C-alpha cells in the first residue's frame, strides 16, 4: 500500500510534459478564435491589401 501511495504522490508532483499541454491549449484557443472571426479577419486583410495596392500604383 505504501508503494502505491508513493507512486501517486510522485505522479501528482511530476510536471514533465506540462508545457506541451499548455502550448496545445493556447493553440486550440487561437484556432477557435480564428474560426470565430474568420470573416472579420478576411475583410481586414483584403482592406489592407487594397490600401497597399493603391499606394503602389500612386
C-alpha positions in Angstrom: 0.0 0.0 0.0 2.9 2.4 0.8 4.4 1.8 -2.7 1.0 2.7 -4.3 0.7 5.9 -2.2 4.3 6.9 -3.1 3.6 6.2 -6.8 0.5 8.5 -6.8 2.3 11.2 -4.9 5.2 11.2 -7.4 2.7 11.2 -10.3 0.9 14.2 -8.9 4.1 16.2 -8.4 5.6 15.3 -11.8 5.3 18.3 -14.1 7.1 16.8 -17.1 5.1 17.4 -20.2 3.0 20.2 -18.7 4.5 22.7 -21.1 3.2 20.7 -24.0 -0.3 20.7 -22.7 -0.2 24.4 -22.1 1.0 25.0 -25.7 -1.7 22.8 -27.1 -4.4 24.6 -25.1 -3.1 28.0 -26.3 -3.0 26.8 -29.9 -6.5 25.4 -29.7 -7.9 28.7 -28.3 -6.1 30.6 -31.1 -7.6 28.3 -33.7 -11.1 28.7 -32.3 -10.8 32.5 -32.2 -9.5 32.5 -35.8 -12.5 30.4 -36.9 -15.0 32.6 -35.0 -13.6 35.8 -36.5 -12.8 34.4 -40.0 -15.0 36.9 -41.8 -13.6 39.9 -40.0 -10.0 38.8 -40.4 -10.6 38.3 -44.2 -12.2 41.7 -44.5 -9.3 43.3 -42.7 -6.7 41.6 -44.8 -8.5 42.4 -48.0 -8.7 46.1 -47.0 -5.1 46.1 -46.1 -4.1 44.7 -49.5 -6.3 47.2 -51.3 -4.6 50.1 -49.4 -1.2 48.6 -50.3 -2.2 48.3 -54.0 -3.4 52.0 -54.0 -0.1 53.2 -52.6 2.0 51.2 -55.0 0.0 52.4 -58.0 0.2 56.1 -57.0 
